Amino acid sequence: MTNEIELEALDLAALLCSRVCHDIISPVGAINNGLEVLDEETNEEMKAFAFDLIRKSARQASAKLQFARLAFGAAGSAGAEIDIGDAEKVARGYMDGEKAEFSWTAPRALMPKNQVKLILNLVLMATAAVPRGGSIKVTVEGEPSKPDVTFHCSGPSARIPPAFEKLIPGTIVDVNIDAHAVQPYYAGLLARSCGMTVAAVLEGTDVIITARSTAAAPVVEEAPAEAPAGETMFAEAAPEAAEPVAVAAVADEATHQA
């Protein structure tokens, strides 16, 4: 059995801030470079190039900040619900600046806040799964309170994100947690908070990342029509279907005895 060690609150907050800063430092730096070109250049072509760079970088910085606000921020009060359409909007804005093509299929519905945050954090995990670009297809199905989420990641050198199997379950022994590693660790915290299991498998050359609800459906027990006197009847639970090979699971299943 592995031991789960949680980061201190101050360390987690600092690392998440570092993650956000890491994402926006590049477009903000590009804006600054564009302004320097405008100050120093007299060539009209160079000025036009600088204006284009500033516009593009400002859009990227805005998109990344809006994404971070929903993926890492408070996004409403405790127990609040978020329109999944808003999550799609910020996810598409974020992915406009990434190498992979992005598609999103989900019904328009309100979903518990932490589940929306989990999906957005898994967008970042899916991006890490295709570092050289390719395609990411997101599918959200099922009831809003118990979504069934699948990320199909295709591309050259597609791989399961580094340290996924340890950081998603929260096992941080012998793992260096930095601004990059804190993101999957935080995704694991979100998954456990909303009763979901996250897994990643390599299917051929593609990576499939899934998030499933671990809440068991209610079992309706039916009394036997007729039971012979003096005879005891035992109900044996049907064996559960074997789950596909998963790299990481974040929620324990309760064991039921007949």
LOVOVO-970128 format. One record per residue (C-alpha): residue number from 1; chain; y, z, x. Coordinates in steps of 0.25 Angstrom, whole numbers, plus 2048, in hexadecimal, padded with zeros to 3 digits. Example, Ala and Ser with C-alpha at 12.3 -4.5 7.8 and 13.67 -1.06 7.14 Angstrom:
LOVOVO-970128
> i/ch/c2/c3/c1
> 1/A/7EE/81F/831;
> 2/A/7FC/81D/837;
This chain:
LOVOVO-970128
> i/ch/c2/c3/c1
> 1/A/800/800/800;
> 2/A/80E/7FC/805;
> 3/A/819/806/805;
> 4/A/826/801/7FE;
> 5/A/833/806/805;
> 6/A/840/804/7FF;
> 7/A/84D/801/806;
> 8/A/858/80C/805;
> 9/A/862/808/7FA;
> 10/A/86D/807/805;
> 11/A/865/7FD/80D;
> 12/A/861/7F5/801;
> 13/A/86F/7F3/7FD;
> 14/A/874/7F0/80B;
> 15/A/869/7E5/80D;
> 16/A/86C/7DF/800;
> 17/A/87A/7DE/803;
> 18/A/876/7D8/810;
> 19/A/86E/7CD/809;
> 20/A/879/7C9/800;
> 21/A/883/7C8/80C;
> 22/A/879/7C0/813;
> 23/A/878/7B6/808;
> 24/A/887/7B4/806;
> 25/A/88C/7B5/815;
> 26/A/888/7A7/817;
> 27/A/891/7A0/80C;
> 28/A/89C/7AA/80E;
> 29/A/89C/7A6/81D;
> 30/A/89C/798/81A;
> 31/A/8A9/79A/811;
> 32/A/8B0/7A1/81D;
> 33/A/8AC/795/826;
> 34/A/8B1/78B/81C;
> 35/A/8BF/793/81B;
> 36/A/8C0/793/82A;
> 37/A/8BE/783/82A;
> 38/A/8C9/782/820;
> 39/A/8D2/78A/829;
> 40/A/8CF/783/835;
> 41/A/8CD/774/831;
> 42/A/8D6/769/82E;
> 43/A/8CC/75F/82C;
> 44/A/8CB/75C/81D;
> 45/A/8BC/759/81D;
> 46/A/8B9/766/824;
> 47/A/8C2/76D/81A;
> 48/A/8BA/767/80E;
> 49/A/8AD/76B/815;
> 50/A/8B2/779/816;
> 51/A/8B6/77A/807;
> 52/A/8A8/775/804;
> 53/A/8A2/77F/80C;
> 54/A/8AA/78A/806;
> 55/A/8A7/786/7F8;
> 56/A/898/785/7FA;
> 57/A/898/792/802;
> 58/A/8A0/799/7F7;
> 59/A/896/795/7EC;
> 60/A/88B/79A/7F5;
> 61/A/891/7A7/7F7;
> 62/A/894/7A9/7E8;
> 63/A/886/7A5/7E4;
> 64/A/880/7AE/7EE;
> 65/A/888/7BA/7EA;
> 66/A/885/7B7/7DB;
> 67/A/876/7B7/7DE;
> 68/A/877/7C4/7E6;
> 69/A/87F/7CB/7DB;
> 70/A/873/7C8/7D1;
> 71/A/868/7C9/7DB;
> 72/A/86C/7D6/7E3;
> 73/A/878/7DC/7DA;
> 74/A/878/7E5/7CF;
> 75/A/87A/7DA/7C4;
> 76/A/87C/7E3/7B8;
> 77/A/878/7F1/7B5;
> 78/A/86A/7F7/7B7;
> 79/A/860/7F0/7AD;
> 80/A/86A/7E4/7AA;
> 81/A/864/7D7/7A7;
> 82/A/869/7CA/7AE;
> 83/A/869/7BC/7A8;
> 84/A/85E/7B4/7B0;
> 85/A/868/7A8/7AF;
> 86/A/872/7AF/7B8;
> 87/A/867/7B1/7C2;
> 88/A/864/7A3/7C2;
> 89/A/873/79F/7C4;
> 90/A/874/7A8/7D0;
> 91/A/867/7A4/7D6;
> 92/A/86B/795/7D5;
> 93/A/878/798/7DB;
> 94/A/872/79F/7E7;
> 95/A/867/794/7E9;
> 96/A/872/789/7EA;
> 97/A/874/78E/7F8;
> 98/A/866/78F/7FC;
> 99/A/85C/784/801;
> 100/A/852/784/7F6;
> 101/A/853/77D/7E9;
> 102/A/853/787/7DD;
> 103/A/84E/787/7CF;
> 104/A/84E/792/7C4;
> 105/A/846/792/7B7;
> 106/A/848/79E/7AE;
> 107/A/84C/7A1/7A0;
> 108/A/85A/7A6/79D;
> 109/A/858/7B5/79A;
> 110/A/85D/7C3/79E;
> 111/A/854/7CA/7A8;
> 112/A/854/7D8/7AE;
> 113/A/85E/7D9/7BA;
> 114/A/854/7DC/7C5;
> 115/A/84A/7D1/7C1;
> 116/A/856/7C7/7C2;
> 117/A/85A/7CD/7D0;
> 118/A/84B/7CC/7D4;
> 119/A/84B/7BD/7D0;
> 120/A/857/7BB/7D8;
> 121/A/852/7C2/7E4;
> 122/A/845/7BA/7E4;
> 123/A/84E/7AD/7E4;
> 124/A/852/7B2/7F2;
> 125/A/843/7B4/7F5;
> 126/A/840/7A6/7F1;
> 127/A/84B/7A1/7F9;
> 128/A/845/7A8/805;
> 129/A/838/7A1/802;
> 130/A/83D/793/804;
> 131/A/846/795/811;
> 132/A/847/786/813;
> 133/A/84A/782/805;
> 134/A/842/77C/7FA;
> 135/A/842/780/7EC;
> 136/A/841/78D/7E4;
> 137/A/83D/78D/7D5;
> 138/A/83F/79A/7CD;
> 139/A/838/79C/7C0;
> 140/A/83B/7A8/7B7;
> 141/A/831/7AA/7AB;
> 142/A/82D/7B4/7A2;
> 143/A/834/7BF/79A;
> 144/A/842/7C3/7A0;
> 145/A/83D/7D1/7A2;
> 146/A/830/7CD/7A9;
> 147/A/834/7C0/7B0;
> 148/A/82A/7B7/7B8;
> 149/A/831/7B2/7C3;
> 150/A/82C/7A7/7CD;
> 151/A/833/7A1/7D9;
> 152/A/82C/794/7DE;
> 153/A/831/792/7ED;
> 154/A/82E/784/7F3;
> 155/A/833/77F/800;
> 156/A/830/77C/80F;
> 157/A/82C/789/816;
> 158/A/82B/791/809;
> 159/A/827/79F/80C;
> 160/A/825/7AD/805;
> 161/A/832/7B4/80A;
> 162/A/831/7BD/816;
> 163/A/82C/7CB/813;
> 164/A/82B/7C8/804;
> 165/A/81E/7D0/803;
> 166/A/824/7DD/809;
> 167/A/832/7DD/804;
> 168/A/82F/7D9/7F5;
> 169/A/826/7E5/7F3;
> 170/A/830/7EE/7FB;
> 171/A/827/7F0/807;
> 172/A/831/7F1/812;
> 173/A/829/7F8/81D;
> 174/A/82A/7F0/82A;
> 175/A/834/7E6/823;
> 176/A/842/7E4/828;
> 177/A/84B/7E4/81C;
> 178/A/858/7DC/81E;
> 179/A/861/7D4/816;
> 180/A/857/7C9/814;
> 181/A/84B/7D2/811;
> 182/A/852/7DB/807;
> 183/A/852/7D0/7FD;
> 184/A/843/7D0/7FB;
> 185/A/843/7DF/7FB;
> 186/A/84D/7E0/7F1;
> 187/A/846/7D6/7E8;
> 188/A/839/7DF/7E9;
> 189/A/842/7EB/7E4;
> 190/A/847/7E2/7D8;
> 191/A/839/7DE/7D5;
> 192/A/833/7EC/7D5;
> 193/A/83F/7F1/7CC;
> 194/A/83C/7E7/7C1;
> 195/A/82D/7E7/7C2;
> 196/A/82A/7DA/7C8;
> 197/A/821/7D5/7D3;
> 198/A/826/7CB/7DD;
> 199/A/81C/7C2/7E5;
> 200/A/81C/7B6/7EE;
> 201/A/811/7AC/7F1;
> 202/A/810/79F/7F9;
> 203/A/80A/794/7F1;
> 204/A/808/788/7FA;
> 205/A/815/786/801;
> 206/A/81D/78D/7F5;
> 207/A/821/79B/7F4;
> 208/A/820/7A1/7E6;
> 209/A/827/7AE/7E3;
> 210/A/825/7B5/7D6;
> 211/A/82A/7C1/7CE;
> 212/A/822/7C7/7C3;
> 213/A/824/7D3/7BA;
> 214/A/819/7DE/7BC;
> 215/A/81B/7E4/7AF;
> 216/A/80E/7E4/7A7;
> 217/A/80D/7DF/799;
> 218/A/80A/7E9/78E;
> 219/A/7FB/7EA/78B;
> 220/A/7F8/7EA/77C;
> 221/A/7EB/7F2/77A;
> 222/A/7E2/7EF/76E;
> 223/A/7D9/7F9/769;
> 224/A/7CA/7F4/768;
> 225/A/7C6/7EF/75A;
> 226/A/7BA/7F8/759;
> 227/A/7B4/801/764;
> 228/A/7A6/806/762;
> 229/A/7A5/815/761;
> 230/A/7A2/81D/76D;
> 231/A/7A5/811/776;
> 232/A/7B1/810/780;
> 233/A/7B8/803/782;
> 234/A/7BF/800/78F;
> 235/A/7CB/7F6/791;
> 236/A/7CB/7F0/79E;
> 237/A/7D8/7E9/7A3;
> 238/A/7D6/7DB/7A6;
> 239/A/7D8/7D8/7B5;
> 240/A/7E6/7D3/7B9;
> 241/A/7E7/7C5/7BE;
> 242/A/7E8/7C4/7CD;
> 243/A/7F6/7C1/7D1;
> 244/A/7FA/7B6/7DB;
> 245/A/7FB/7BA/7E9;
> 246/A/808/7C1/7EA;
> 247/A/810/7C4/7F7;
> 248/A/817/7D0/7F1;
> 249/A/816/7D8/7E5;
> 250/A/820/7E3/7E1;
> 251/A/81B/7EB/7D5;
> 252/A/80F/7F3/7D4;
> 253/A/806/7F1/7C8;
> 254/A/801/7FD/7C0;
> 255/A/7F2/7FF/7BF;
> 256/A/7EC/801/7B2;
> 257/A/7DE/807/7AF;
> 258/A/7D6/804/7A3;
